[in-house]
């Protein structure tokens, strides 16, 4: 802010200019791979319809108005085009979504899309965020290292006893002489070369951690009480359970909670001061003179405080080891211990301090204020002034904080890897932390080699590094976002080809737009289905770009969850979502789609045979309601009951994730399986029609009754043949449809006439009840279905599917 004049206007970034909007991309309309495959088959069926109609007109000899006959044949054979397929599939997808949301094993799961549940069964690449997705975003203080001594979770009570002793000594001195405590501690702070006792070093370290942060204690139960009363209440009730800490980072809160656990509690904070409570219940007040917030460039934060009792001014600083190693005084342990902690998967922070005299601080303050008022290069000048303080600081300690992995992350990642899914971790974190989490989560196995891609900025460097990476086999890749950009700029195809061969890839320091770019890159180069999973606003663009987006409701709000196709509450739920629900959705839709096509093909085959026998006459075989009833009440329920079918029990699918690999090959619905169903339809249609024509005796009108009854029975038996695991609703559907058909034979007998005008005859109800009718229908049905049952038995006997070997 410039104080040299009046404000004329304020520029505020809004709308498209805000960072969150610039980081997100326009969502695309997601279409499942199964839908695209069915579209291809439907196109093939359309060509078959046109070809069949042209053949019929050709065989007719193009007599009379042949083009009119062509259109009549197109209408007669139009049942080849499965119009009801879309309705059946969409209803099936709605059923899958309902099943997923009602699954008690993955509570809280929400399906936000009604178009792509089958995608869950076809995934090859899983791109995941780290913080809040693989980890809980809940930090636990694990390690305090003072150089010569290290404290872990099992020795925190020692730190607590040291803190209690040191503060009891200070307060006993204060009660005897209010000024005596200052000289006793002055030499230590001003002369760091004098070897300090472990107790005093712990005291300094804990005090630094308790003061150097941006945490504010909040007392929720005291909302609405006036400031004066609040202060009085805080003064007398510091152990209040309603106290919570608020900060921009969970790391900060963890550190302050830890200092509370060892005896030094942050009880109050405002813009100018903060108050700590000692183990003895005394209040220490510190005035905040300056605060230097953490930035991604500086990787450190600092604070200058004045002790109210002694008047001492101290500059505390904490930050990443990369930034702090050049700021602190020479030591021989910091780098080594940071490496040790990183190998344990801990997030490290280096804490340091510097005592300032009143003159030093006044000089700094005047220069700092001057820099803040400068018009040109303000940020650079302010940074330069702060850096003048950041020299030869006294290294106090190194802290290790663990971001705990979510429950069952390791077995879930192992399951996904066994299922043939390649996992890429895309995170904004630094390289060391990302590598640690990749190891601790078993994304990268302990025995596996890791190739850390050296930072590259030029084409030549990228070429050399790619060559070095190419020489390694079966090794995980860790690469930073900047290096990735360079590689993709010059060697996109080569890099993606090499990366796709890796068992795991970790991309660190990734921006949100980079995450989305990687997703699109994989889709473009591999043509495989991708899934993105994340929990925060920075994952939204990646989730929207992927073929299947999964959002986790975490601590960063619901932005990712609302933008995703599926929303889950924990990462471990993704295992069941893919292995069980993904498998079932794909298998069921594939069976349902092909059966609906078969249903149309078989009746079109019968119509073609009928027309061929009667000199290629374009006369319909079945009238009005029969055609409507065939696709609805007579066969709808049994065919739709295929959405309840499952080839493998959920427990088996989770126990043997390798079964998932077969799904990604797309063998359940392919041109091969489609052609098999076409052949079945032609065979059955031909048998049904020729059988009815051969077996009719005196009344030609009986052909309709015999053939249509045999057709319905064949369809019901074919559903039974297709089903792999019976459900009680399937049995109900079969008998319900059969009952509806028998009832319609009695009530709608005039529809079984071949044509009121041309033949003028109606079905004799008495004929339906005769043994002749029953044996003819039974004979035709047995001939049309029995060979298929025999073939299915032989296939299962000599070439069983992989899952049957497990279930037998």
N, C-alpha and C positions, 0 to 999 in steps of 0.2 A: 504494500500500500504506500502511495506517495502522499506525504503530508504537506507538500509545497503549494497546493491549490485546492480548488473546489471540485467535487465530483460532478461530471457532466452526464455520464451514463455508465451503466454496468453491463458487461457482456457475460451472459450465462449460457453455458452449453446445454441445450435441451434437445428433445426429440432424437433425430438421427445422429446428432453430434455427440451424444453421451457415450461413455465408454462401453456400457453394457450393450447398447444397441449396435455399436460398431464391432463388438466381439461376436455378435450372433449373426447367423445367416438366415436367409429366407427358407422356411421349411418346405420340403418337397412333398408331393403326393406319393406315398409309399405303396408300391404294388408288390405283392408276394410273388416269389419265383413259381409257385404252384399255379397261380392265376395266369402267369405268362405262358407256362407250359400248356395249360388247358386251352388258352387262346389259340396256340399253334395247332392243337388237335382239332379244335372247332373249325379252324380254317380248312384243315384237311377234310373234315366232314362236309363242309360247304362245297368244296371241289367235287367230292364224291356224289353229292346231291345233284349238281349240275351235270356231271358226267353220266349218271344213271338215267336222268331225264332225257338227255340227248340220245343215249343208246336206245331207250324205249321208242322215241320218235323215229329214230333211224330204222329200227326193226319193224316199225309200223309202216315204213315205206314213204314217209313224208306225204301221206294222202290227205286231201282236203286242206283245211286251215291248220297246217302242222304247228305253226307257232302258238296257236290257241291250245293245242294238245300239249305242247311243251310246257306251257304255264300250268296246265291242269296237272301234269305229272310232277312239276315242281311243288305244287301244293299238296299233292297226294303223298310225296316222299319227304315233305318238310319236317316230319318227325325225326329225320336223321339229325337235324340241328337241335341240340339239347337246350331248348328254351328254359326248361325248368331247372337246368343246372345251376344258374346264377342264384335262383331262389333257395334251392337246397343247400348250396355252399354257404350262402350268407346266414341262413338259419343255423347251419352247422357251426360256423364261426362264433355266432352269438352263444351257442351252447358251450363251446370250448371256453370262451371268456367267463361264462357263468361257473363252469367247473373249476377254473383256475382260482377265481375269487372265493369259491366255497371250500377250497382245499385247506383243511385245518393244519396241515404240515407247513404251509407257508402263509401264516396269518397276516392280514394287512395288505396283501397283494391286490393291486388295482389294475384292471385291463382298460386302457384308455383308447384302444383302437379296436375296430371290428373287422379289420381287413387282413391282418397279417399274423394270426396266431401260428400258422404253419411254418413261418420263418424260423420260429424257435427250434424247429427240428432240422434246419438245413445250414446251421452256422459253421463257418470254418475259422473266422478270425474274431477274437474278442478283444476289444480295446478298452482298457480300464483306467480310471483315475486312481490316484493313490490315497491321499489324505481324505478321510471320511468315507472312502469306498472300501479299500482293503483294510484301512486302519479305522479306529473308532473316533479319531480326532479328540481323544481324551488322553492327556499326558500324565505320566506317573514319574515322580522324581526317583531316580535309581542310583545315582553316583555323585559323590562330591570328592574331587581330587585336589589335594593341596600341594602336590609336588613330591613330598616325602611320604605322605600318608594318604590312603584312599579309603573312603567310607562308602559302604553299600547299604542296601535295605536292611541287612541284619545287624548293622552297627550304628544305626541312626540314634539309638538310645545314648551312645557315648557322646555324640554331638550335643544332645539335649542336656546331658549332665554338665558338659563344659560350658554351655550357654548359661545354665542356672548358676553355676559357680562364679563365672565372670561378672554377671550382672548383680549377684548378691554382694560381691566384693566392691563393685562400683558404688552401690547404694549405701553400703556400710560406711565407705569413705565419705560419701556425700553427706550422710547424716552427721558425721563427726566434723567435717569441714567442707563447706560447699565448693571450695576452690582446689582442694587437695587432689581431686581426681584428675584435674587437667594436666598438671605437670607429670603425673605418673604415666600418662599415655602419650604425652607430647613427643618424647624422644623416639618412641616406636614409629609414630607416623612420619616424623620428619627425617628419621635416619633409618631407612629400610635395610641398610647393610648389617645392622646389628641383628643377630639371630634371635628370632622371637620364639616364644614357647608355642607349642601346638595349640594350647588353649586360647591364646591371644589371636593366633592366626584364624582359628575357627570363628572366634568372636567377630573379627573383621570381615571374614567372608560372608557369614550369615547376615551381618548388618548391611553389607553391600547389596546382597540379593534382596533384602527386605526393603531397601530404599531405591534401587535402580530399576524402575519399571513404570508402566503407565496404568497400573491397576487401581480401581476405585472400589472400596467396600460399600455395599448397599444393604440397608436394613429395610426390608420390604414391609415389615409389620409397622414401621413408623411413618409410613407415607401419610401426608396430610397434617402431621404435627409441626408446629412452628419450629424454626431453626434453633431457638434457644432451648426449648424443651428437648429437642432431638439431641442436642449436644450434651445436655444434662443426663439424658437417659443413656447415651452412648458411654458417657463417663462412668456410669455405675453398672452397666450391663454389657461388658465387652465379650462375655462368653455366650452371647445370645445366639441361638441356633439359626435364627433368621438371617444372619449375616451371610451374604453371598458376595463374590468378587466379580467385577466386570472389567474386561480388557479386550483389546483388539485381537489378541492372540491367546490361544489356550496354553501355550508354553508359559506365558507371563503369570497366568492364574495359578498354574501348577507350582511355580517357584514360590509365590507368595503363600500358598497353602502349605508348602513344605516348611517355610520359616515359621509359620504358625504352629506346625506340629512339633517343632523343636524348641518352641518357647517364645519366639519373637513375632508378635501379631500386629498386622496392619489394621488399625481400628478406625481411622478416619483420614480422609483426604479431600482437599479442595484445591483451587488453582494455585494457592500460595504456600500451602503447608501440608505436612502429613504427620500422623501420630502413630507411634509404635507402642505396644504394651509389652513390658518385660515379663519374665516368668514370675517375678514377685508382685506383679500387678501395677507397677509404676508406669506412668505415661511419659514417653520421650517425644518431644516435639522437634521437628526439623522443618526449616523454612526452605521452600523450593525457589532457588534463585534463577536457574535456567534449566530448560529441558530440551534435549536434542532428539527428536523422534527417530525411530528406525525407518530406513528406506532400503529398497532393494539394491540401490547402487552402493550405499555406504556399508550395508550389512551389519550395522551396529547402532546402539542407542546410548545416550549419555544423559546425566543429570548432575547439576551442581546444587548441593544442599548446605545449609548452615545449621549447626547444632545449637539449639536454643540455650542449653545449659552452659556449654563451654565456648560458644562463639566460633568454633572451628568451621572452616569452609573446606568441603571435600568434593572432588570431582569423581564421580563413579561412572564406569562405562562397562557395558557388556556387549558381546557380539560374536560373530562367527570366527572360527580360528584363522581363516584365510585373511580376514580384515585385521584381527587383533594381534597376530604374530609379529607384525612390524611395529606395533604401537607400544607393546609392553617391553620391559627391560629384558636383557639377555637371560635366557634360561635354557636348560638342556632336556626338559621333560615334556613341554607342551605339545610339540608335534607328535611325539611318540604316543602319548596318552590319548590324544585326539584320535589317532589311528586305531588304537586299541578299543576305544569306546565305539567308534564307527563300525568296527567289525562285530560289535555286540548289537548293532542296530539302534544305538542311542543317538539322539539329537544333542549336539554339544554346544555349550556357550562358554566363552571365556570372560571372566569377571576381573576387572582391574580398577585401581583407584589412584588418585593423585591429590595430595594435600596442598591447598593454596593458601598463601598469606593474604591479608586484606588488600595489600598493594597490588599483588598479582591479579587478584580478582577484579579490582577496580579498573586496572589497565585493560584486562580482557573485555570487561563490560563496555567500556567506552569504544573500543575497536569493533566490538560485535554490533553495538547499536549503530555505529557509523556505517558498517557494511550493510546492515538491514535497510538503511535509508538511501543507499546508492541506487541510481536509476538504471545504470548499465551493468550487466553481468552480476546482478545481485546475488544469485545463487552461488556462483563461483567465489565471490568475495566472502560471503558468509561461511562457506565451506572452508576457505583458506584460514579464516580467523579461528574456527573451531579446531582445525588441524594443528594450529600453533600450540594448542593445549595438549593435544594427543601425542605427547612425546615422553619417552622414558617413564611410562606408567608402571606402577607396582602391580605385578601379577598376584592376584589373591587366590583364585581357585578356578577350577574347571568343573562345570556341572554336566551331568548326563541325564537326559529326560527320555523316557520311552513313550512313543505313541503306540499304544497297544493295538495289536491286530484285532480285527473283528472276530467274533466267534466262528470257529471252524473254517477259517480262510484257507489254511494249509490243506486239509482234506478236500475242500471244494476245488481249489486250483489243481490239485493232483487228479481229481476226478475229471475235470475239464481237459487236462492234458492227455489223460488216457482215452478220452473220447475223441481224440484227434483234433481238438480245437487249439489253435495257436494263439497265445496270449501276448498282447503288447501292452505295456504299462506306459501311459502318457501322463507326466506329472510336471508341475511347475517348480517342484523342489530341486535342490542342488544335487549334483551327481552322486556325492558320497551317500547322502540320505536315501536317495532312490535305490542305489545299489544295495544298501543295507536292508531295506524293506523287501527288495526283490529276493534276497537270500533268506531272510527270516520268514517270509511267507511261503518259501519253497517254490516261488515262481521260477527261480533259478536253483537247481539242486546244488547241494554242497560240493559234490564231486565235479560239477560241470565247469568248464573253462568259461571265463568271461572276457570278452574283448572290449576294452574301454576305448572308444573311438577318440583319438587325439583331437583336440580343438583345431579346426582347419578354417582358413579364411580365403585361400586362393585355390585356383583350379589344380595347380601342381601339387599342393599339399593334399588335396582331396584324392587325387589320383594315386599318390604314394600310399595314403592310408587305406584306400580301397584295396590296393594290391596286397597290403599286409593282412587285411581282413580276409581276403579271398583264400589265403594260404591256410587259414584255420578251418577245421572241420568240427561240426556239431558243437558250436560254442555260442553262448548268449551274447547279444550285442547291447552295449550301453552307449548311448550317443546324446549329445546336447542339442537343443533346438537350433542353435546358431550353425553348428557343423552340419546338421541335417539340411538346413536351407542351402548351404554351399553345395553339398552333394547332389541335392535334387535339381539345382540350377544347371550343373554341368553333366552329371552322370545319373540322371533319374532312373533310366531303365536298368542299368547295371546294379545300382544301389538297391532298388526294390527287389530285384531278382535274388541278390545275395541275402537281403534281410528276411525274405520270405522263407529261406531255407533254414533260418535260425529257429531253435526250439523256443526261444523267448527273446523279446526285444524290449528294452527300457529306453524311453525318450524322456530326458529330464530338461528342465527349463523350457517347457513348451508353453506357448501362448494359446489361448482358446481357438484362434483362427488356424493355428498350426495343427492343432488336434483334428479339426475338421478336414484340413488339407490331407493329413495322413490317411484318414478314413477314405476319402475320395480316391486317393492314390492307389490304395489296396483294391478298391472296387474296379478301378479302371484297368490296372495291370493284371489282376488275377481273375477277375470275373466271378470270384467267390462271394458268398454272403457274409456280411460283416455285422457285428453287434457292438454297440458302444454302451458303457455303463459308467455313470458318474453321480455325484451328489450335489454339485454346486452350480451356480450360474455360469461359471467358466467352462462347464461341460455341456452346456445346452447346444452349442453349434455342432459339437461332435455327435451328440445324441440324435440331432435332427438329420445329420448327413448320413448316418449309418442306416443299413437296411432294416435294422431292428434296434430301437433305442430303449434302454432300461434305466430308470431313475431310482435312486435310493433316497428315501426320506431321512436326511441326516440333520446335523447341527447347522447346516448352511441354508436352511429354509427349504421351500418346496419348488423352487424354480426348475430344477432338473426333473423332479418327479412329475410336474405338470406338463413339461415339454416332451416327456418320454411316451413311448407306446405302452410300456408296462412299468408299473411302479412297485417296488418291493421295499421292505423295511430293513433287511439285512443281506449282505453279500452272499451268505451261504444258501439263500433261497434260490439263487440262480441255478444251482445244481439240479434241483427238482423241477424247476421251471423248464429247463432244456431237456433233461434226460427223460422225464415222464410226460409233461404236458406238451412239449415240443414234438416228441416222438408220436404221441397219440394223435395230436392235431394233424400232423402231416400224413400219417398212415391212414387215418380215418377219411380225410378229405380226398386223398388219392383213390381210395376204394369207392367212396361216394360218387366222385366225379366220373369214374370209369363205368360204374353201374348205371348211372343216369344215361350215359351215352349208349350203353348196351340196351337199355330199355327202349330207346328211340330206334336204334338200329334193327332190333329184332322185329318190331312191328312194320318197319319200312321194308325189310326183307320179305315178310309175308305179303305185303301189298304188291311188291315187285313180282313175286311168284304168281299171285292171283291174277295180276294184269297179263302176265306172260301166257298163262294157260288160256285166258279168254281173249286171244288175238290182240293183245296189247291195248285193251280198252282202258280208257282213263276213267274207270269207275271205282269209287271208294269201297273198300272191303267192309269197314265198320262204320256205322252211322253215328251222328251227333254225340249222344251222351256216352256211348261206349268209349269213344276216343278221349272225351274229357275225363270220364271216370277212370280210364286206364292209368293215366299219369297222376291222378289224385287219390280218390278213396280206395281204389283197388290195390295200388302198389306203393303209395306215398309213405305210409307208416313203416312198413318193413324196410324199405330202402333207406329212409331217414334214420332208422334205428341203428344203421351202421356207424353213426356218430358215437355210439356207446361201445363199439368194438375195441378190443385191445389185444395185441399179439403177445405182449409180455406184461407180467405183473409189475407194478411200480417198484416193489422191493428188488426185483430181478434187474430192472433197468438201472437202478442206482448201484446195485452190487457189481454189475458188469457194464460200465460206461463205454467199453469198446463197441458195444452194439450200436452206439450212436454213429460210428464211422460209416456204417452201411447207408444211413439216411442221407448223408452228404453226397453220396454217389447218385442219388435221385432215381433209384431203381424201382421204387414203388409206382411211379408214374413216368413212363417213357414211351417212345414210339413202339418199342418191342411189346410192352404190356398192352398198349392200345391195339396193336395188330392182333394179339391173341384174343382180346375181347371182340374185335371185329369178326374174326373167324368163328368164335363161339356164337355170335349173333347170327351170322349167315347160316351156320349149321342148324341152329335151333329154329330159326325162322323157316328155313326150308323144310325141316322135318315136320313142324307144326302144320304148315300149309299143305304140303303134299300128303301128309298123313290124313288130314281131314278130308281132302279131295278123294283119296283112295278108299276111305272107309265109309263115306256116305253111301246110302242105298237108294231108296225111293225119292226122298225129299231132298232137293239140293239145298233148301233153306237151312238144313241141319248143319251144313258146313260151318256157318257162322257160330252156332252154339258150341259145336265141338271144338273148333279151333280157338275160339276166344277163351273158353273154359280151360283148355290145355295151356294156353298162353299165360293166364293168370297163375295157374298152378306151377308152371315152369319158373315164372318170376319169383314166386314165394320160395320154391326149392333152391333157386340160384342164390337168393339172399342167405338162406341157411348154409349153402356151400361156401359162400364168401366169408361168413362170420367165423372168427377164430376163438373168441371167448364169449359164451352166452351170458346174456343179462336177462332178468325176468321180464323187462319191458319189451325185449325183442320177441319173446314168446307171445306176449300179449298182442303185439303189433301184427304178428303172423296170423294169429287166430281171428283178430278183429277184422283184418282185411278179407280173410276167407269168409267170415260171417257176413260182411257187407256184400260180397259178391253173390253168395247163395241167396241172400234176401233180394238182391236186385234181379236175379234170374226169375223170381216169382212175380215181382211187382213191375218190372220194366220189360216184359217179354216182347212187346212190339218192336223194341230197339234191336232185337236179334234177327229181325227180317233183313234181307239183303237190300231191299228198296221197295217202298210202298207202291210207287208208280210202276216201275218196270216189272216187278214180280207179283205184287199184290198179295203176298202170303205172309202170315205171321207165325211165330214159333208156337208149336203145340206144347203147352205146359206139361202135358202127360209124358211127352218124349224125354224130358229132363229126368224124370223119376224112374225111367226104365233102366234095366241092367245093361242094355245095348249101349245107351249113352255113356254110362259109367265105365264100361270096359274099353270103349273106343277112346275116351278121354284119358283113361289111365294108361293105355298102351302107348298113345302118342307122347304123353308126358314122360313115361319111363324111357322111351327111345331117345327123347331129346335131352334128358338129364343124366341117366345112368352112366353113359360113357364118360361124362365129365367128372362124375364122382369117382369112377374107377381111375381115371387119369390123375386126379388129385391125390388119391390114396397111393398110387405108384410113385408120384413125384415126392411125396412126403417120406416114402419108404426108401427111395434110392438117392434122392437129392434134397435132404431136409434143409430148411433155412437155419441160419446160425442160432437163432433164439430157441428153436425147438430142441436143440441139443442140450440147452441149459434147463429147459422146463421138463424134459422127459424124466 
